[in-house]
Amino acid sequence: MNVNFSEMRNGYLETINKGISRVRRFSGRLYTGDDSREGSLKLLAERLKTADAVVIGAGAGLSTSAGYTYSGERMEKWFRDFMDEYGIRDMYSGGFYPYPSKGIFWAFWARYIYINRYLDPPKRVYEDLLSLVSGKEYFVITTNVDHCFQRAGFDKTRLFYTQGDYGLFQSTDPGDLRTYDNEEWVMTAMEAQGFVKNAEGVFEMPPDGNVLMEIPEDLIPMCPGSGAEMTMNLRSDDTFVEDGGWHRASESYAEFLDRYEGKKVLFLEIGVGMNTPVIIKYPFWQMTFDDNDAFYACLNYDEAYCPEEIAKRSVCIDGDSGEVIRQLLDILHGSC
């Protein structure tokens, strides 16, 4: 089915192009913050209070702070058998491993999707962030694909997941521009491997600790429309499907930015690294530079900085994002 989205605003591309254009004209000198930690927190808390709108740009570091780690204890708990059999040490590399069968490949992905999309993160960082912008006009653009914002209670009409969603499949048929919810399939594939639900309805290892590493062939996901094989709706190349929901969110992002242009906008960037700076970081820098009433904040672990050109209207706080958000809430609550 062919769908034409050409008449809709594409905030994704609009902001990327403007951000790249501006970054090329910056000097390259970076500002990491001159104030004390306490001073930076107080300044950001004040900007949160006085902002007409907050645009949140979130990257992987925010979910890491919430406990969504892709190696270590979580990897050991859910993929010990894959680690022993294939030498895999983290979930990310496991998603690209050349497994000997599709049944094994999809068994791995069923677990991967389940724990990173349908289980709540261990820490309440996203709920704290929602409290931080409570009562404010806000919009969220994120490269994360774990759906944590919506589960925490953020308004889904104010969310733009630019890179896809672990909860969606897409067809390998290039003519099919739809996406397909995968929750029912994931739950069935988890049961097929031998995982059992506890009293709270959460899958756990069975008492004997034995689970299968392969799902039956008839459970391998196929497109209900074309019958073609399915794949994840994750942006990795030009086959990524930008469906109707994606385009509506992209348009909403552009319209939100237009609505508050020239007003006191706080661009709050959290946990965004340099893997995809063109999507959030560069546009945020550009929009702060171009608007004298805008303010930029960067919360990041070991990567908190901004161009020197916007230093006077910026705050950069190095540290765990969840801890910084909690400290900001304490300041705001204490000042009420």
N, C-alpha and C positions, 0 to 999 in steps of 0.2 A: 504494500500500500504506500503510495507516494503522498507526502504531506508537504505543503509549501509554507515555510515560516518566514519568507522573505519580507513580509509586510510588518513583522514584529521587530521592536527594538532589540538589539543584541548588546546588552550592557557588558557582557563578557568581553567581546572583541573591542567594543568602544573604549573601555577603560584600559585594556591591555595595550592598545595602539598608542593612546595618549601617554600612558606610563612609560613605555619604551622611548617615545620621542623626548620626554622630559629628562629621563635618566641620562641620555646621551649628552645632555647639555650641562649636567652637574660636574663639579670639579673633580669628584672622586674622593675628596676629603670627608672623613666620617666623624660623627659626633657620638660619643658613648655616654654622655651625661657627666655633669660637673657637680651636681648637688649630692648631698648625703642620701642614703636610702630613705630615711625618714622624710627628708624634704621632698624627694621625688614622689613618694606615696601621697603626701599631703597635697602636692600640686595636682596630681592626677585625680585625687578625690574631689578637689575643688572644681576641676574641669568637668568631671562627671556630673556634679550638681548643677552647673551652669549651662551645660550643653543643651542645645535645642534638639539635637538628634545624635545618636551614636551609631556608627557603622563598625561592626565587629568583623574583623578578618582573621579567621582561625586556620591554623595549620596543624600538622601532626603533633607538635609539641604540647598542644592543649590536651589531646587525648592521652598522650604519654603521661602527663601530669595526673590525669584521672585514673591511671592504672592500666590503660590499654597498651601493655608492652607486648612485643612480638617475639621475645626470647625469654630465657630464664625460667622462672617458676611456672608461668602460664604455658609455655611451650612444653615443659616437662610433664605437666598435668594432663594435657590433652593430646600430645603427639609423641609420647615416649616410644611407642612402637615404630612410628615413622623415623624417629631419630636413630633407633637401633638398626632398623632395616636399611635405611638409605643414607645415613650419615648427615641428615638435615639438622641444622642447629637453630634456625629461626623460621618463623611462619612465612615471611616474605619470600625467601629463597625456595621454601617448600612449595609455594604456589607456582613456581616456574620449573620444578623438577620434571625430567622426562620419565614419568612413571611407566611401567610396562603395560598398563591397561587403562582404559578409560574408567573402569569401575574403581580402580585405586585412586586415580586422579580426582574423581568426584567425591570419593569418600573423604579425601583430605580436605577438599573445598567445602564439603558439608560442615565439617567441624570448624573450619576457618570462619565460615560465614556465621555459624551459630554463636560462637563465643565473642565475635567482634561486631555483631549486629543485633542479635536477639538476647544477649545477656547484658545487664546493666554494668557499667564500669565499676570497679571496686570503690572509687572515691567520688564524692558528690561535687566535683569541680564544676560541672556544667550547671547544676542547680544553683551553686553559689554565683556563677556568672549571670544567670537569669535574675537573681536577687539584686545583683549589682546594677542592672539596667531597668529594674522594675519601675514602672511609671514613666519611663522615657520612650520617645519614639526611637525605634532601633531597626536595623536590618543586618542580617548575617550573610556574609559570603565566606565559603569555606572550601578548602581542597580535601577535607576529610570525607570519608565515605562510610562512616560507621553509624550515622543517624543519631548521634548522641544529643544533638540540639533538640530534636523533636521529642525524644524520649524524656528529656529534662523538663519539657513544658513550653519551649519556645513556640511562638506562633508560626505554623508551617507556611503561612503566606508571606512571611518575612525571612525565609531561608532560601539560599541559593547554593545547592551542592554542585559545584562546577565540574567535578571529576567523576561523578557517578554515585552509586549506592550499592553496598554489599547486598542489600535486600532486593536487587533487581537483576534479572537476566535479560539478555538481548539475543536475537537470532543471529546466526552466522550468515543468513540470507541478506545481502546488502540492500535488497529492496524493501525490507521490513524495518520501518523506523519506529516501531513500538518497543516498549519494555514490558517485562512480565514479573509480577511479584513472585518471590521464591520461598516465602515462609513455609507454606504447606509442604513443599518438596524437601526443604531442609529438615523439618521435623520428621518426615518419613525416612529420610536417609540416615538420620541419627539413630532412629529406632532399628533400622536395618543393620546397623553396625553393632548393635547390642547395648547401646546406652539406655539407661532407665531413668524415668522421672522420679524425683523425690516428692515429698508432701507439698512443696511449693510449686510443683510443676516444672522444675529445672532439671535438665538432664545431668546425670552423674555417671561415673563408672559403675558397672555392676559389682556386686560384692566380691566376685572372684577376680575382678580386675581384667578380665579378658574381653576384648572387643575385636571385631573384624576390621580389616584394613581395606575392604573392597565392598562395594554395593552391587546388587544384581544388575545385569545388563538392562532389564526392563525399567530400572529406576534412573538410568542415565537421562538427564533432561533433554527433551526435544521440543522444538517450537510447536505450539498447538495450532498455529496458522499454516505455516509452510511445511512442517515436518522436518525442517533442517535442524542441525545440532544447535544447542544453546551455548552461550558463553557469558562471562560476567559483564555487567554494564559498568566497566571501569575504563577510564581514558588511558590507553596505552599506545594507540596509534590512530590513524584516520578512519578506522572502522567504528569508533565509539559512536553510539546512537544518542543524539541529542533529541529527546522526544518532546512531546507537547508540554509536559510538566517542566522540563529543563528550559524551554524557550519562554514559557510564562514567567519563570523565576528570573531569567536573564532580563526580561523586559521590566519586571518589577524593580530590579536592582537599579536599572537606568533611571526609571521614573522616580525612585526614592532619592537618588543623588540629585536629580533636577529639582525636586521639591524643596530640598534644603540647601541648595547652592546659595552662597552669600550669607548664610546663617552660621550660628555657632555649632559646627559639626566636630565631634570627636571621632577621629579615625583610630580605633582601638585594635591594634594588631597583636595577636597572641600566638606564640609557638610557630611562627612562619619561618622556615629556613630558606636556604638558597637553592633548593631543588627546583622550585617553580616560582621564583620571585616576580615573574611578569604578571601573575594573576592577582595578587594582593599587594605585595610590598611596593612595587614600583608605582602602581596606580595610587596607592595611599600617599606616597611621597609627592607625587605630581599634584594630587588634589589639595594637599596641604600647602604646597608651594604656591599654587595658583589662587588660593582663597585666603585672604588675610585674617578672616575670622575662624578659620579651621585650626585644629590642633591635632597633633599626631602623638600616639603613645605606642611604644614597643615593649612588650613583655616577652622575654625569651631567656633561655638558659645558655649563657656564653655567647649569644649572638644578638645582643640588644644594642642597636645602633641606628643611625639615620644620616642622611647627607648633612654636611655642615650648613648648607643653604637654608635648612628649615630648623636648625638647632634652637632658635629662640622661641619656637612654637612647638616644641617637642619635649617628651620625657622618655628616657630609655631606662628600663629597670631589668637588671640581670638577676635571674633566679627562677625557681620553680613557679610556673604560672599559677598553679592552684594555691600556693602559699601567698603569692602577691594578691590574688583576688580576695582571699580571706582577710588579709591585712587591710585591704581597701574597704571591705565591708565593716570591719571593726572601727575604722576611722569614721566612716559615714554614719554608722549607728551611734557612735560616741558623740557625734556633733549634733545629733537631733535634739 
